[in-house]
Amino acid sequence: MVSPRAVVVGPPGSGKSTVGPLLAAALGVAFRDSDDDVVARAGRSISDIFAEDGEAAFRALEEEAVATALAEHDGVLALGGGAPLTPGTRARLAEHTVVFLGVGLAAGVQRTGLSSARPLLAGVNPRATFKKLLDERVPVYREVATVEIVTDDRTPSEIVAQLVAELAVPAEAKE
C-alpha cells in the first residue's frame, strides 16, 4: 500500500500551501493538495462549490478526494483546513504521519487577509469568524496530529527545517 510521507493539516493561513511544497522538496518527494484534487474533480472553484451546492456537498467531495490521495500518494499531502472535521477523514488519518501547522489569531488574520476567496471567512465579522474557526478546529487538528509546529513569527524555511528533523526521528524515540 502507498502511504504519504507526511500529511499537512491546519487552519487557513497556517502555511499548508507554502510549507507543504517546500517540505516535499526537502524530503525529495512529490507534493499534492487535496483542495486542488477537489477543484479538478468538480471542475469548479471551492468558492463556487460552496455557493452553489453548500458546505455539506463540498465536504463530501473533499472526503472522497482525501481518501483517494491517502491511498495513492507517497509524498507530502496538504489537506484543506476543514478536511479533518469529517469523521471518516479523521479515522483515515490515524494510519499516517500528520503534521499540524498551528497559527495564532493575529498571524492567521494577517496571512489570510480575511480573503473572500475563503468561503468560511466571508461575512460580516471575518476576524470573529476566524477565531471561532480556530476554537472549533484546533482540538481536532491536535487529535489527528503526530507533529505540531506553531508557524507564527517563523519563516517557511525554519518550519521546514524543524519538520525535516522531527520527521527523521521515529515516533517511538520521542516518547
C-alpha positions in Angstrom: 0.0 0.0 0.0 1.2 3.5 -0.8 1.3 6.0 2.0 2.1 9.7 2.2 5.4 10.6 3.8 3.5 13.4 5.7 0.0 14.8 5.7 -0.2 18.5 6.5 -3.2 20.0 8.3 -4.0 23.3 9.8 -6.3 26.3 9.6 -6.3 28.9 6.8 -3.1 30.9 7.0 -1.1 28.3 8.8 1.2 27.7 5.7 0.0 24.4 4.3 0.3 25.7 0.7 3.7 27.3 1.3 5.3 24.8 3.7 3.9 21.7 2.0 5.7 22.0 -1.3 8.9 23.1 0.5 8.8 20.1 2.8 8.2 17.8 -0.2 11.2 19.3 -1.9 13.4 18.9 1.2 12.3 15.3 1.5 12.7 14.6 -2.2 9.1 13.6 -2.7 6.1 15.0 -4.7 3.6 17.4 -3.2 -0.2 17.1 -3.6 -3.0 19.3 -2.3 -6.4 17.8 -1.7 -8.1 21.2 -2.5 -6.6 21.0 -6.0 -8.0 17.5 -6.3 -11.5 18.7 -5.4 -11.3 21.5 -7.9 -10.1 19.2 -10.6 -12.8 16.6 -9.9 -15.7 19.2 -9.7 -14.5 21.4 -12.5 -15.3 24.4 -10.3 -13.6 26.5 -7.7 -14.2 25.8 -4.0 -16.0 29.1 -3.6 -18.4 28.1 -6.4 -19.0 24.7 -4.9 -19.8 26.3 -1.5 -22.0 29.0 -3.1 -23.9 26.6 -5.5 -24.0 23.3 -3.6 -23.3 24.2 0.1 -20.7 23.2 2.6 -22.1 19.6 3.0 -21.6 18.9 -0.7 -18.1 20.3 -0.6 -17.2 18.2 2.5 -18.4 15.0 0.7 -16.3 15.8 -2.3 -13.4 16.6 -0.1 -13.6 13.4 2.0 -13.6 11.4 -1.3 -10.6 13.3 -2.6 -8.7 12.9 0.7 -9.4 9.1 0.8 -8.1 8.8 -2.8 -5.0 10.9 -2.1 -4.2 9.0 1.1 -4.3 5.7 -0.9 -2.4 6.9 -4.0 0.2 9.5 -2.9 3.5 8.7 -1.3 4.8 12.3 -0.9 3.6 15.3 1.1 -0.2 15.7 1.1 -1.8 19.0 2.2 -5.4 18.9 3.3 -7.9 21.6 3.2 -8.4 23.3 6.5 -11.7 21.7 7.2 -10.9 18.2 6.0 -10.1 16.7 9.4 -13.6 17.7 10.6 -15.1 14.7 8.8 -15.1 11.6 11.0 -14.1 9.4 8.0 -11.1 11.5 7.3 -10.0 11.6 10.9 -10.2 7.8 11.0 -8.1 7.5 7.8 -5.5 9.9 9.2 -4.9 7.7 12.2 -2.7 5.5 10.0 -0.5 8.4 8.8 2.1 10.8 10.0 0.2 14.1 10.3 1.8 17.5 10.7 -0.3 20.2 12.3 0.8 23.7 11.3 -0.6 25.9 14.0 -1.2 29.6 13.7 -2.5 32.2 16.2 -5.4 34.5 15.6 -3.2 37.6 14.8 -0.9 35.8 12.4 -3.7 33.9 10.7 -5.7 37.0 10.1 -2.7 38.8 8.7 -1.8 35.9 6.4 -5.3 35.3 5.1 -6.1 38.9 4.7 -9.6 37.7 5.5 -9.9 36.9 1.9 -13.4 36.5 0.4 -11.8 33.6 -1.7 -12.0 31.6 1.5 -15.7 30.8 1.8 -15.7 30.2 5.6 -14.1 33.5 6.3 -16.6 35.6 4.3 -19.2 37.5 6.3 -19.9 40.5 8.5 -17.1 39.9 11.0 -14.4 37.8 9.5 -12.0 38.2 12.4 -14.6 36.7 14.8 -15.3 34.0 12.3 -11.6 33.1 12.1 -11.4 33.0 15.9 -14.5 30.7 16.0 -12.9 28.5 13.3 -9.7 28.2 15.4 -11.6 27.4 18.6 -13.5 24.7 16.8 -10.7 23.2 14.7 -7.6 23.3 16.8 -8.7 20.4 19.1 -9.4 18.3 16.0 -6.1 19.1 14.5 -4.3 18.1 17.7 -6.4 14.9 17.8 -5.0 13.8 14.4 -1.5 15.2 14.7 1.7 13.3 15.1 3.8 16.5 15.0 2.6 20.1 15.9 4.6 23.2 14.9 3.5 26.8 15.6 4.2 28.9 12.5 3.8 32.4 13.9 6.8 34.6 13.5 8.7 31.8 11.7 9.9 31.7 8.1 8.8 28.8 5.9 12.4 27.5 5.7 12.7 27.5 9.5 9.4 25.5 9.7 10.6 23.0 7.1 14.0 22.6 8.8 12.2 21.7 12.1 9.8 19.4 10.3 12.6 17.5 8.5 14.3 17.0 11.8 11.1 15.9 13.5 10.1 13.5 10.7 13.6 11.9 10.8 13.1 10.7 14.4 11.0 7.6 14.8 7.9 8.2 16.9 9.0 5.6 19.4 12.2 7.5 20.1 10.2 10.7 21.0 8.2 9.0 23.8 
